[in-house]
Amino acid sequence: MSATTQTVSVAKNQSRPKQHLIRTLGGSLREYKKDSLLAPAFVAVESVLEILIPTVMASLIDQGISGGSMPAIIKFGVILFVCSMFSLASGFLAGKFAAIAAAGLAKNLRKDQFEKVQGFSFTNIDKFSTGSIITRLTTDVTNLQNAYGMMIRMGVRAPIMVVVAWIFSFRISPSISLVFLACIPILAIGLCGLAVIVHPVFERVFHTYDELNNVVDENLQGIRVVKSYNRESHEIGKFGCISERIFKDFTKAERIMSFNSPLMMICIYGTMLLIAWMGTQQIVASGNNAALGLTTGDLTALVTYAMQILMAMMMLSMIFVMFIISQASAERICQILNEESTVTNPDNPVREVVDGSIDFDHVTFRYSDSSEKPVLDDINLKIRSGMTIGIVGGTGSAKSSLVQLVPRLYDVSSGSLKVGGVDVRDYDLEDLRD
């Protein structure tokens, strides 16, 4: 096989988890699919109403206040009030359903991961490590919950606001609306550049979180040994070193993402200055006459639309930040959900254990297929039912590994292990362990 073919093959294998990312996570929505659809629907209604309000306000100023018509003021005032109330109600319902959907997704993801871990063999657990599994069940799920809540609200609201507000501003003044088109690519390029730079940093942070949890787990499990040998300062130093790494990585990531705010401010104030300059010129040229060109009410609406578009872009920048953080978390969660246990039930399992006799027949065991030396090598041992035996050996001599092969917490690498005269791999797992 050529080097090029190997590279393509590896790239395809690495991209598979990303291809199934949405499908895997979407399976955990289940009973919260309805809330996940209602939230964007109410967000869309709220967004459209918010965009209509500046147009009504422009009519109120031009036909009512500037025209000195009280009926027009009352008419457009009532329309403005009704739109505001419907927008408020839609926003409230959108927030409610988005919160339910995000919290429900997080609940199901924790449950699905925990159930999956319960079926793992020790080989699977060793692959991820205890600290890594804890991080995936807590921090990673919380990151995904926050990101999902933002996506079904701001992720729907921002594009609608940008597109519809630009259409309304184009109807008022095609020349001024082109300012927005010049601003959007600048923001998009800047935000995408920040996302590409900062994503590897967040991936590294989550791996460091795993190490931190492992250090805490080891310290708490061996607390008696730590105190007996007066190793508290050593353990504090280990913990402090990993905490410092997390601090530095997060500081680096936030320092990079801090460029997001200045970029937004430059675009916002630059757009406002251009709109004010071009708008006043057009108002002076038309003499504030709607039939001849731009009016004061139109300029007010344009400024409002500019703020809506730029605030929507700022929302998108916030979503980008959350997406960058949650992407690494989502990939780690999917690794747990897509992991298959190395110990599974046979098609037709034996459900009755006749007696407690144990027979090791040329058993060899390795923790990993890539291990140079086996942990147990060619073990032959017969234990009659009812016997009480002791297994003696120094630390690291595989006493625990030998015992863990009996209930199939690990599977033998070669040879056979029988309980009650039947190979343990032929038993139903629950019946064997009971």
N, C-alpha and C positions, 0 to 999 in steps of 0.2 A: 504493500500500500504506500502510495506517495505521501510526502509531507503535507502537500496541499489537501489531499483527501482526508488525512488525519485531522487537520485543522478544521475543515468544514464539519467533520463528524463531531468533534468536540464542541464546536460552536452550536450545532443543532441540539446536542444533549444538554448544554447549559441553558438554552433558550426554552426548553420544554416546560420547566416550572413556571416561567413568565407567561407562556401561552395559556396555561391552565389556571393562572392566578385568579382571574375574575370568576371563572366557573367554580373553582374550589371554594372560594370565600362566599360566593353567591349561594352555595348550597346550605350555608349556615343561617341564611335569612329566614327561611321557612315561614312561620306564622307572622313574620313582620314584613312580608312583601307588600301587603296592602298599605301599611304605614309608609313604606319606602316609595310608593307611587303617589300617595296623597300629598306628602310633603312637597315634592317638586310641583305638583299641580297647583297648590295654594301659593307657592312661591311665584309661579308664572302669573297668576291673577294679581298678586300684590305688585309685581314688577310693572305690569302693563298699566295698572291704575296709577302708580307713582309717576310713570312717564306721561300719562294724560293730564295730571295735575298742572304742570307748567303751561300746557297749552290753554287750559281753562283760565289759569292765572293771567296769561297774556291777553285773553279776550276780556277778562274782568278789568284790566288796566286800560286797554284801548277803547272798548265800547262803553264801559261803565264809568270809571274814574275820570279818564281824559275826556270822554264824551259827555260827562255830566248827566248820565241817564240812570236814575234810581232803579227803574224796572230791570235794566241790564245788570246792575250791581246785585240785586236780589236774586235774579235768575242764575247768574254764574256763581254767586256765593252759595246758593243751595246745592248746585252741581258739585262745587268744590267740597262742601261738607259731606255729601253722600259718598263721593269718591274716597275721601279721607277715611270715613268710617269703614267702608268695605275694604280698603287697603289695610287698615288696622286689624280688622277681624281676620283677613287672610294671612297677615303676618303672624298673628297669635296662633292660628291653627297650623301654619307651616312649621313654626317653632315646636309646637307640641308633638306633631307627628314625626318630625325629624329627630327629636330627643328620644321618642319611643323606639324608632327604627334603629338608631345608633346604639342605644343601650341594649336593645334586644339582640342585635348582631353580636355585641361584645359578650353577652350572656351565653349565647349559643356557641360562640367560638371557644370560650373557656370550657364549656361542657363537652364539646366535640373533642377538643384537645385532651382533656382529662380522661375521657372514655378511651381515646386512642392510646394514651400512655398506659392505661391499665392493662391493655393487651400486649404491650411491648415485652420482649424478652430482655434479659440483662444486656445482651449484645446491642440491642437498639438503644437502651438507656446509656450504655457506655459510649455509643457513637455521638450522642448529643451532649451528655453530661447532665448531672442533676441541676447545676446552676443555670445552664442554658434552657432547660425545660421550664424552670421557675420563671425566668425572664420572659419566655414566650407566652406563658400563661398570665402574666401580670403586665409588665411594661409594654410589650409588643401589642397586646390586645387593647390596652388603653390608648396607645397611639393610633391604632386602626379605628377605634371608636370615635375619637375626636376628628380624624380625617374624614370618615364616612359622614358624620353629622354635618361637617362643613361642605362636603361635596354635594349632598342632596339639597342643601339650601343655597349657599353662596355659589356653588358650582353650576347651579341652574340659573340663579338670579343674575349673576354677572354677565354671561353671554347675552341673555335677553335684554338687559339694560343697555349694553353696548350697542347691539344691533338696532333695537327699536328706537332708542334715543337718537342714534345717528340718523335714522330715517326721518324722524320728526324734525331734527335740526336741518336736514337737507331740504325739507319742504319750506322751511323758513328762509334759509339763505344757503344756496349751494356752494358759494365761494367760501363762506366761513366754516361750513361743515367739513371742508377739505383739510382744515387744521387738525381735526381729530384723526383723519386717515394718516397724516404724517406722524402723529404722536404714537399711535398704536404699534407700528413696527419697531420703533425705538424701545418701547417698553418690553415687547415680546422678546426681542433679541437679548436685551439685558437680563430679563428674568430667566430665560432658557440657559444663558451662559452661567448665571449663578447656580442654577439647579445642577448643571453638569459638574461644576467644580466641587459643590458641597456634598453631593450624594455619597461618594466614597468615604467621606469623613464620618457621616452618620452610620454607615455600615460598620466601620471600625469601632465606633462607640458601643454598638450593641454587642459586639464580640467581647469587648472589654467588660461590659456589664455581666456577661456570662462568667468571666474569670472572677469578678468581684463576688458573685453569688457562690461560686465554688470555694473561694477562700473563707467566706463566712460559714458555709456549711461544714467545711473541714475543721474549722476552729471550734464550732459549737459541738460537733460530734466528739472531738478529741480534747475537750476542755479540761478534763481531769489530768490527761498527760501533759498538756501545756502548763498547767499550774504546778504539777509535780516536778517538772524539770525547769521551772522558772523561765518559760519561753514567751511570756507575755509581750515583752518589748519586741521580740522578733516578729510575732504575729501582728502587732500594731504597725510595725514597719512595712510588712507585706501589704496590709490593708491600705495604709497611707500611700504606698507607691502606686497601687492600682487606682485609687481615688484621684491621685494627681494626674494620671493618664486620662481619666474620664474628664476631669476639669479642663485639661489642655485641649483635648479634642473638641469638647463642647464650645470652649472659648473660641477656638479657631473657626468652627462652623458658624457661630453667631457673628463673629467679626466679618466673615465673608458675606453673610446674609444681611448685615447692617447696611450694605451698599444699596439694598432694595429701597430704603426710605429716601435717601437723597435723590435717587433716580426718579422716584415718584414725584417728589417735590419740584424737581426741575421741570418735569413734564406738566404738572398741574399749573404752576405759576407762569410758565412759558405760554401755555395754552390760553390762560386767562388774559395775559397781556395782549396776545395777538387778537383775541376775540374783542376785547375792549377797544383796541386801536382800529380794527377793521369795522367794528360795529358803529362806533361814533362817526366815522367817516361816511358810512352809508346813511345814517340817520340825518346827518347834516345835509347830505346830497338830496335826500327825499323830503326834507322839511318835516319829518315825523308824520308823513302821510302814507297810510297803508297802501293806497293805490299806486304810489310812486316808488315805494321801496320799503326799507326796514323802518320799524317804529320802536319806541321805547319799550313797549310790551314784548315785542319780538326779541329785543336784546336781552331782556330779563329772562325770557324763556331759554334763549341760547346759553346764557350763563348757567342756568339751572341744569340744562342738558349736559353742559360741559362738566359740571360737578358730578352728575350722575355717571357719566361715562368714565371719568377718571377715578371715582370711588369704586366703580365696578372693576376697573383695572387693578386697583389696590386690593380689592377682595381676591382677585385672581392671583395676585402675588402672594397673599396669605395662604391661599389654597396650594400654591406651588411649594411653599415652605412645608406645610403639613404633608403634602404628597411625597416630598423628598424623604421626610422622616418616616412616614408610614410605609413607603415602598419596601424598604429594608425589613420592616416589621412584618409586612404581609408575606414576603418571600419566606421568612423564617417560620411563620405560622403554617404556611402551606407545606413546608418540609415535614412538619410533624403530622399534618393531616394526610399527606400522601405517603408517609412511611409505612411499609408493610412489615409486620412482625416476622422475625426469623424463625419463630416457633409457632406453628399452626396445627390445628386439629387435622387428622387424616380424614379421608372421605367416609369410611365406615369405622369409627373409633370403638375400641373395647371400653365398656363402661363399668366393668366389675374387676376389682383387684382381688385376686384369690387369696394371697397371703403377702407377708411383708418381706419375703426373701429378695435379696439384691445380688445381682451377678454382673460384675465388670469383666467383659471379655475383650482383651486386647484394646482397651480404650485409650485413645489419644485425643487431646483437646488443646485447641489454640483459641485465644480470644479473637484473633483476626487471621484471615487467610494469608495475609502478608507477613505474619510473625515469623522470624527466623527459627526460633526454637519453640517446641510445644510446652505448655504449662504442665500437662500430664502426658506421659509417654509410655504406651504399651502397659497399661494397668490391668492386672488380673486379680480380682478379689471376689470371694464368695462369702456372703453374709446370710446365715440361715434366719428364717422368720423367728422373731422373739429374742434374738441375741441382743445383748448390750455391748457395744464396742467403743473404744476410744481411739481417736486418730491423733497421733502425736507428731509434731514437727515444728520447726522454727518459723518465725514470721516470714511470710512470702513463699512458703513451701507448698502452696496450693491445697491446703486443707479445706478451706471454704469452697474452692472451685470444685473439688471432688464431690462434696455434699450437694452443691447446687445443680449438679448434673442429674441427680435423682428425680427432683420434681420438674425437670426440663426448664429451669430458669436459663440454662444454656443447653445447647445440643452438642453431643459428642462430634468431634471432627472425623474420627474413624473408629472402627470397632463397634461393639454393641453393648448396651446397658439394659438389663432386664429386671423388672420388678414383678414378682409373682410368676416368673417364667415367661413374661410377655415383654417385648421391647417397649421401652417407655414412649417411643415415637408412634406406637400403635394405640395408645390410650387416649381417651378424652381428657383434655387438660384439667378440667375442674374435678373429675372423678379421681384422677391420679393424685392431685395435690390435696384433695380432701382425705 
